[in-house]
Amino acid sequence: MGPGFGLLAGPVLERVRGKDMETTGKKPTSWTRRVAGWLAGSPLTAPGRRLMEANFRDYHMPMGKAAKVMAGSWLILRDHADGLFPPSFEDQQKAYQGEIDYFASIPGAARERMIADHVVKPFWNSHSFGKYAADVARLMRVFEDLGVPPDGRLLELGCGCGWMAEFLAIRGHDVTGTTIASDDVGIGEKRVDALVARGLPRRLRFRVAPMETVDERVRDLGPFDATFVFEALHHAFDWRKSIQSASRTLKPGGWLVLANEPNLAHTFVSYRVGRLTNTHEIGMSGRALRAEMRSAGLGDIRVLQPQVDNRVTAHWVAGKRPSR
Ligand SMILES: C[S@@+](CC[C@H](N)C(=O)[O-])C[C@H]1O[C@@H](n2cnc3c(N)ncnc32)[C@H](O)[C@@H]1O
């Protein structure tokens, strides 16, 4: 490295190390936060800042993958500089309320529009339908492979608007969908009405129940053949407590299935969405998930995906409550 580097880098490093702060009496921030602050304010990342500002006004504005990465990276830099990233989520009531208010909090979209959108989930377009249809087919196959009876009793955690619970009820299962948001339950109940209108048995119901305490909220329904969570455990305020509670909802020999829960790298991708929608999203470690399942008394842990953990591919994991 030549002397030119020192000349160029000197002033930057000085700001980064916080020499200017030393005389102000303020607590010096870490060097990574200083670098992030400098980058977030630099013309290099200005396109990302502009995209993010527009996105904060309109959640639904069309954005390609590159634009999402640019905007998301800028937000991470800025929030890291402010000490907000990685997020810490310490206030349970605030985290719950953010999830409950989801439909009413989307920038640029009214609550009614969000509800109308979710009534028709997953028929949004060919891409989303293809993805969700593949996911529900995979989950059905997982239940078949694990020996869950085709008319067995299922409990879903974080069921959202209940589309997956509805498909599984049409398949023949008896399904209880639970979620933290009463708006979700309202949509789910329309699905129950639709089943009944089609002459199908009323083997589908929805309840408001935070997954951290779900066992207490569904005790009156008796134990389940399988409890599952699809793309929602990473929204829980306390995913460890949720796994413990979920394991208590199972019959002896029943299965807990964690389906398509995001891996660690997801934190970087979803941070932008979590901040826009005021929801709680984190990436999860496969090793930590499996350890928690074991500590909840589950055995025969089966890692269905990823076979080799690359921190990116989503988790599909199942664990069994011992038969006796
Ligand atoms: C990404 S959505 C997924 C919903 C659904 N599984 C689907 O595929 O449409 C996450 C869901 O988890 C719910 N949720 C968030 N925190 C929760 C908690 N602590 N307990 C129960 N549900 C929660 C949210 O209300 C939301 O419905």
The ligand as a Tripos MOL2 file, in Angstrom:
@<TRIPOS>MOLECULE
LIG
   27    29     1     0     0
SMALL
NO_CHARGES

@<TRIPOS>ATOM
      1 C1        -45.3610  -13.9970    7.5790 C.3       1 LIG1
      2 S1        -46.9470  -14.2300    8.2880 S.3       1 LIG1
      3 C2        -47.2140  -15.9060    7.7740 C.3       1 LIG1
      4 C3        -48.6240  -16.2780    7.8940 C.3       1 LIG1
      5 C4        -49.0300  -17.6460    7.3450 C.3       1 LIG1
      6 N1        -48.2600  -18.7290    7.8970 N.3       1 LIG1
      7 C5        -49.0430  -17.6440    5.8480 C.2       1 LIG1
      8 O1        -48.3390  -18.4350    5.2500 O.co2     1 LIG1
      9 O2        -49.7800  -16.8510    5.2710 O.co2     1 LIG1
     10 C6        -46.5880  -14.3550   10.0230 C.3       1 LIG1
     11 C7        -47.8290  -14.5470   10.8690 C.3       1 LIG1
     12 O3        -47.4320  -14.7850   12.2180 O.3       1 LIG1
     13 C8        -48.3280  -14.0750   13.0740 C.3       1 LIG1
     14 N2        -47.6430  -13.8500   14.3440 N.ar      1 LIG1
     15 C9        -46.6680  -12.9680   14.6070 C.ar      1 LIG1
     16 N3        -46.2600  -13.0860   15.8730 N.ar      1 LIG1
     17 C10       -47.0070  -14.0690   16.4210 C.ar      1 LIG1
     18 C11       -47.0500  -14.6640   17.7110 C.ar      1 LIG1
     19 N4        -46.2430  -14.2660   18.6850 N.pl3     1 LIG1
     20 N5        -47.9440  -15.6470   17.9090 N.ar      1 LIG1
     21 C12       -48.7840  -16.0610   16.9220 C.ar      1 LIG1
     22 N6        -48.7730  -15.5460   15.6850 N.ar      1 LIG1
     23 C13       -47.8940  -14.5550   15.4440 C.ar      1 LIG1
     24 C14       -48.6570  -12.8260   12.3200 C.3       1 LIG1
     25 O4        -49.8410  -12.2230   12.7910 O.3       1 LIG1
     26 C15       -48.7740  -13.3790   10.9000 C.3       1 LIG1
     27 O5        -50.0740  -13.8400   10.6840 O.3       1 LIG1
@<TRIPOS>BOND
     1     1     2 1
     2     2     3 1
     3     2    10 1
     4     3     4 1
     5     4     5 1
     6     5     6 1
     7     5     7 1
     8     7     8 2
     9     7     9 1
    10    10    11 1
    11    11    12 1
    12    11    26 1
    13    12    13 1
    14    13    14 1
    15    13    24 1
    16    14    15 ar
    17    14    23 ar
    18    15    16 ar
    19    16    17 ar
    20    17    18 ar
    21    17    23 ar
    22    18    19 1
    23    18    20 ar
    24    20    21 ar
    25    21    22 ar
    26    22    23 ar
    27    24    25 1
    28    24    26 1
    29    26    27 1
@<TRIPOS>SUBSTRUCTURE
     1 LIG1         1 GROUP 0 **** ****
